[in-house]
Amino acid sequence: MIEMAEHESSKLAHVPEAAIKVPEAWRRTELARHPERPYPMDFIAALFPDFSEIHGDRAFGDDAAMTCGMARFHGRAVMVVANLKGRTLKERVARKFGSPDPEGYRKALRAMKIAEKFGHPVFSFLDVAGANPGIGAEERGQGEAIARNLLEMSRLRVPTIATITGEGGSGGALALAVADRVLMLENAIYSVISPEGCASIMWKDASKKQQAAGALKYTAYSVRDLGCVDDVLAEPTGGSHLNPALAMSLVDERLRFHLAELDAKPLDQLLEERFQKFRNIAQFYTSAK
C-alpha cells in the first residue's frame, strides 16, 4: 500500500499544475476573495443614494472598518450598515483589512437602534474574514460587543436584511447577520472559521486549505441547505468582478423582493419568525445503520 501511494504521488508530481482540478469550494473561495470583487461600500454607493454616514460609538472611538448611515432605497428611508476593507494597501491597513473592533460593532448597534426608533428597515452588507483579534480589541470587550449585537438584532423591531457579498467569517459576520432575511451571493462563503485556520487546527498544516474548504461546506448552496441563509443571489458568469453593474442590479432586485415580503408581515409575526428561524437553524439528523 505504501509503495502504491508513493507511485501515485510520483505520477501526480509530473502532472501540470493547470491540469489538476481545483475543488469547487476552493474555486468559489478565490472568487469571494478576488481583489476586484465589489465590496460592501460599492453596493451602498450603487443602490443607496443620499447615504449620510454616522460616526462613533459614543464610548471609545470611530472604527474605520465599519460604516453605517441613513440612506434611501427606491425612495424609502433606510439604515445601512457594512464593514469596509479598502482597495489600496494604505486603506486596507487603516481599516484593519475589514476586521472591526468592538467600537465598530457598537457603532453599528447605535445606528440600528436609531433605525428602530424611526421605523426604518436595516440593510447590512458583510465581507469580513472575522472580527479584529488584536489585544486592544479584546481589552475593550470584543466578545461582549458581538454578543450584544446578536441579542439586540434578534429583537430589533424593524425589518432587517443581511447580505453576504464576499467572506462571512465567524462572529465577526454573525454580529451583523441576525436578520429576518440572510442573503448570500452565489460565490460568497459563510463559515465559523477560515479554511486556513481550519487546516491549521485539524491537520496542523495550513497548506491543506483546499481540503478544509471542502469539509467546511461553507459555499452558498451548502449553507442554504443547512438553513443558515434564506436566498442565494445569482452573479454574472465568472463572478461579480467581471460585471459589477449587473451584479448590483441582481442584488437590487432581490433586496426589493425580500423587503416587500417583510413589509407585508405584522411586526409581531416578523419577530416570532425571526426567533424561530435562529432557534432552529442548522438542525439535521442522521440515522445509525
C-alpha positions in Angstrom: 0.0 0.0 0.0 2.8 2.4 0.8 4.6 1.6 -2.5 1.3 2.2 -4.3 0.7 5.6 -2.6 4.3 6.6 -3.4 3.8 5.6 -7.0 0.6 7.6 -7.3 2.2 10.6 -5.6 5.1 10.4 -8.1 2.7 10.4 -11.0 0.9 13.4 -9.6 4.1 15.3 -9.3 4.5 15.2 -13.1 1.1 16.4 -13.9 1.0 20.0 -15.0 -0.5 22.2 -12.3 -3.1 23.6 -14.7 -4.4 20.0 -15.2 -5.1 19.4 -11.5 -8.8 20.2 -10.9 -9.3 22.9 -8.2 -12.0 21.8 -5.8 -15.3 23.7 -6.3 -15.3 25.0 -2.8 -11.9 26.5 -3.2 -12.7 27.9 -6.6 -15.6 29.8 -5.0 -13.4 30.9 -2.1 -10.9 32.5 -4.5 -13.8 34.3 -6.2 -15.1 35.5 -2.8 -11.7 37.0 -2.1 -11.0 38.4 -5.6 -9.4 41.8 -5.2 -11.6 43.3 -7.9 -14.9 41.9 -6.4 -17.4 44.6 -5.4 -17.1 45.4 -1.7 -20.0 46.4 0.6 -19.3 50.1 0.1 -19.6 49.6 -3.7 -23.1 48.2 -3.1 -24.0 51.1 -0.9 -22.8 53.6 -3.4 -24.7 51.9 -6.3 -28.0 51.0 -4.5 -28.5 53.5 -1.7 -28.5 57.2 -2.7 -28.2 60.0 -0.2 -26.1 57.9 2.1 -25.3 60.0 5.2 -22.7 58.4 7.4 -22.9 58.1 11.2 -19.6 58.2 13.1 -18.5 56.9 16.5 -19.9 54.6 19.2 -20.2 57.4 21.8 -18.0 55.3 24.1 -14.5 55.0 22.7 -14.0 56.0 19.1 -14.9 55.7 15.4 -13.9 52.4 13.8 -12.7 52.8 10.2 -13.5 49.2 9.5 -17.3 49.8 10.0 -19.6 52.2 8.3 -23.3 52.9 8.8 -25.7 55.7 7.9 -29.1 56.8 6.8 -29.8 56.4 3.1 -32.7 55.9 0.6 -33.7 52.7 -1.1 -36.1 53.3 -4.0 -37.2 56.5 -2.3 -37.6 55.0 1.2 -35.6 56.0 4.2 -33.4 53.1 5.5 -30.4 52.4 7.6 -27.3 50.7 6.0 -24.5 49.0 7.9 -21.4 47.4 6.4 -17.8 46.6 7.2 -15.1 48.2 5.0 -12.0 46.6 3.6 -10.5 49.3 1.4 -8.9 49.0 -2.0 -5.4 50.3 -1.7 -2.8 49.0 0.8 -3.0 52.2 2.8 -6.8 51.9 3.1 -6.6 48.2 4.0 -4.1 48.9 6.8 -6.2 51.8 8.1 -9.4 49.6 8.1 -7.6 46.6 9.5 -8.4 44.7 6.3 -12.1 45.0 7.1 -12.0 43.4 10.6 -13.9 45.6 13.0 -13.0 46.5 16.6 -15.7 46.4 19.3 -16.4 50.1 18.8 -17.3 49.2 15.2 -19.9 46.8 16.4 -21.2 49.3 19.0 -21.4 52.0 16.3 -23.4 49.6 14.1 -25.7 48.8 17.0 -26.2 52.5 17.7 -27.2 53.0 14.1 -29.6 50.1 14.2 -31.3 51.4 17.3 -31.8 54.8 15.6 -33.4 52.9 12.7 -35.7 51.2 15.2 -36.7 54.5 16.8 -37.8 55.9 13.4 -39.2 52.6 12.0 -36.7 52.3 9.2 -35.6 48.9 7.7 -32.0 47.9 8.3 -29.8 46.6 5.5 -26.4 45.1 6.4 -23.6 44.1 4.0 -20.8 41.8 5.0 -17.4 40.9 3.6 -15.4 40.2 6.6 -12.9 37.4 7.4 -13.6 37.9 11.1 -13.6 40.4 13.9 -10.2 42.0 14.8 -8.5 39.5 17.2 -5.9 42.1 18.5 -5.1 42.6 22.1 -6.7 46.1 22.2 -9.9 44.8 20.8 -10.1 42.0 23.4 -9.3 44.5 26.2 -12.2 46.7 25.0 -14.7 43.8 25.1 -14.8 42.3 21.6 -16.7 39.2 22.7 -19.3 41.3 24.6 -19.8 43.7 21.7 -20.5 40.8 19.3 -22.8 39.1 21.8 -24.7 42.4 22.4 -25.3 42.7 18.7 -26.6 39.2 18.5 -29.1 39.9 21.3 -30.3 43.2 20.1 -30.6 42.3 16.4 -32.7 39.3 17.4 -35.4 41.6 18.8 -35.0 44.7 16.6 -38.5 45.9 15.8 -37.9 46.7 12.2 -37.4 44.6 9.1 -33.8 43.5 8.7 -31.9 42.1 5.7 -28.3 41.0 5.8 -26.3 40.3 2.6 -23.0 38.4 2.5 -21.1 39.7 -0.5 -17.7 38.0 -0.1 -16.5 36.4 3.1 -18.7 35.9 6.1 -16.3 34.9 8.9 -17.4 33.6 12.3 -18.8 36.0 14.9 -17.4 39.0 13.0 -20.0 38.4 10.4 -22.8 37.0 12.6 -22.8 40.2 14.6 -24.4 41.9 11.6 -26.4 38.9 10.3 -29.1 38.1 12.8 -31.7 39.3 10.4 -35.2 38.4 9.0 -33.6 37.6 5.7 -30.0 36.5 5.3 -28.9 36.6 1.6 -25.7 35.3 0.1 -24.1 36.0 -3.2 -23.5 32.9 -5.3 -19.7 33.0 -4.9 -19.6 34.1 -1.3 -18.6 31.9 1.7 -20.0 31.9 5.2 -18.2 29.9 7.9 -17.2 29.7 11.5 -13.5 29.7 10.5 -11.4 30.3 7.5 -10.1 27.3 5.6 -6.5 28.2 6.5 -7.5 28.3 10.2 -9.4 25.1 10.0 -6.5 23.3 8.3 -4.0 24.6 10.9 -6.2 23.2 13.7 -7.3 19.9 12.1 -4.1 18.9 10.2 -1.5 21.2 11.7 -0.9 22.3 8.2 -2.4 25.5 6.6 -1.4 24.2 3.2 -4.4 21.8 3.4 -6.7 24.7 3.0 -8.4 23.3 -0.1 -9.3 20.1 1.7 -10.6 22.2 4.6 -12.7 24.3 2.3 -14.5 21.2 1.0 -15.0 19.8 4.5 -16.4 23.0 5.9 -19.3 23.2 3.4 -19.4 26.9 3.6 -20.3 27.8 0.0 -23.6 29.5 -0.7 -25.7 26.4 -1.7 -24.3 24.3 1.1 -25.1 26.9 3.7 -28.6 27.4 2.2 -29.2 23.7 2.5 -28.4 23.9 6.2 -30.9 26.7 6.6 -28.3 29.3 7.6 -29.2 31.6 4.7 -32.6 32.3 3.1 -31.6 33.1 -0.5 -28.7 32.6 -2.8 -28.3 35.6 -5.2 -27.1 34.9 -8.8 -23.9 36.5 -10.0 -22.7 37.3 -13.5 -20.9 34.4 -15.3 -17.4 34.2 -13.9 -18.1 36.3 -10.8 -19.3 39.8 -9.8 -15.9 41.3 -10.5 -16.4 40.8 -14.3 -19.7 42.7 -14.5 -20.2 44.8 -11.3 -23.2 46.7 -12.8 -25.1 43.5 -13.5 -24.2 42.2 -10.0 -25.6 45.4 -8.4 -28.8 45.0 -10.5 -29.3 41.4 -9.5 -28.8 42.2 -5.8 -31.1 45.2 -6.0 -33.9 43.1 -7.4 -33.7 40.5 -4.6 -33.5 43.2 -1.9 -36.7 44.8 -3.2 -38.4 41.4 -3.3 -37.5 40.4 0.3 -38.3 43.9 1.7 -41.7 43.7 0.1 -42.3 40.3 1.7 -41.2 41.6 5.2 -43.3 44.7 4.9 -46.4 42.6 4.4 -46.0 40.8 7.7 -47.3 42.2 11.1 -44.4 43.2 13.4 -45.2 40.6 16.0 -45.2 37.9 13.3 -41.9 39.2 12.0 -40.2 38.9 15.4 -41.6 35.5 16.1 -40.5 34.1 12.7 -37.0 35.6 13.2 -36.8 34.0 16.6 -37.9 30.6 15.3 -35.5 30.7 12.4 -32.4 31.2 14.5 -33.7 28.9 17.2 -33.9 26.0 14.8 -31.1 26.9 12.4 -28.8 24.3 11.0 -30.6 21.3 12.6 -30.1 18.0 10.9 -30.5 14.4 11.8 -28.6 11.2 11.0 -29.6 7.6 11.5 -27.2 4.9 12.6 -27.1 1.8 10.5 
